[in-house]
Amino acid sequence: MLRNIVFCCIGSIVLWSCTDAQVQNTKKYIPVDAFPLFEEIVRDEVTFEPKNFENTAHSSKVRMIHGLDNTAFHFYNAVAFETEQQGVLVGGTGMRIRSTLDGGKTWKDIRLSRFANAFHSTAIRNGEAFAVGEGSFIVKSDAGFNNWSVFDLKDAEGLKGDSQTLYKIKFTDSLGFAMGFDTGFGIARPLIVKTQNGGDTWSVVTHAGLEEETGAINDFDIVSENLIYMVTQMGNSYKSTDGGTSWTKIFEPKQDYTNLNSVAFKNENTGFISGISGLLYATNDGGDTWNQNTVFKDSTKLNISDIQYITDDLIAITTAESFVDEEKPIFSYLLDGNGQNETPRPLLTKKDSSIFFEGDAFHLFLLDKKRLFLTDRNNIYSLDAKTLSLE
């Protein structure tokens, strides 16, 4: 299972009523040093020497821009870049955020907690970085990634449980969402938080159509202001055509113990969903019908953890294998972006023995359709997206 699957022992599920409305929140950000949940904040600056090596799968150059020798329980969960020089990395214990302004040569490191909790997702909008993870709060930086502040949702109207996790945060212009899980005694329900002013304020969205969904929202894709697709821990996929207020189920698993990890659409009709045990499905009609890619089917140890469109006709996927400690020579693949050809091609391979592929990859980030950033458990790789193809 992926590291963000939440196991809950729940005696009973409380059904809750939804209204077609957004619960307003007038709270504002406060500095991280004033936030009571962040104790023993540690700030550091680390230099790193990026290393170039050959991607033997596509005869092109790859640049490793960050890496750790000792990973322990550390995972790189997500990365976001505004330019090839300016980016943010989240993951690892201690609510850790790393940022660079020089393409990975220097990294500012801030650790906000002394515990093992982590940030799961990050996004950058107009130079400001956002991060979400274990907790009912959203962290935001200034334009230089120097100062960080917190928007606390803990007492926001619309929350039902006493514990929250946000697994993904994404923007399109001034519209943004953070989604995850709201849980407590007798409560297990999806959590959707929305901004319409570029992240200045956030509100909990009350949503119809998810009354029977008891799993976390693991991922979502904003196709337009109104059209959003998402997938859940329980293996279901939903579609909203009104900006996240109401949802319709468009996919449900055929077997037990299914978890969907990622969703990506190139337009309103064509897209993919993926999950544990090698699950990968494609649709060309907005989720009315689905075709399963059988290449990875029934790979019980293989999690397809993320999907990213490289072009309209090409997708990249990352994988993570449970309980596999040895180096994994291939952990990311390319596939036909229309779901017509099931044959994958490796995205990244190497001969350089000084680079170690841990093989637990959870995120892909495409910058301006030119530069692809790929996370491994302990490394970040930067690739020229134009060198990638199925040929």
Buried (B, 14 or more C-beta within 10 A) or exposed (E): EBBBBBEBEEEEEEEEEBEEEBBEBEBEBBEBEEBEBBEEBEEEEEEBEBBEBBBBBBEBEBBBBBBBEEBEEBBBBBBBBBEBEBBBBBBBBBBBBBBBBEBBEEBBBBBBBBEEBBBBBBBBBEEBBBBBBBBBBBBBBEEEBEEBBBBBBEEBEBBBBEBBBBBBBBBBEBBBBBBBBBBBEEBBBBBBBBBBEBBEBBBBBBBBBBBEBBBBBBBBBBBEEBBBBBBBBBBBBBBBBBBBBBBEBBBEBEEEEBBBBBBBBBEBEBBBBBBBBBBBBBBBEBBEEBEBBEEBEEBEEBBBBBBBBBBEBBBBBBBBBEEEEEEBEBBBBBBBBBBEEBEBBBBBBBEEEEBBBBBBBBBBBBBEEEBBBBBBBBBBBBBBBEBBEEE
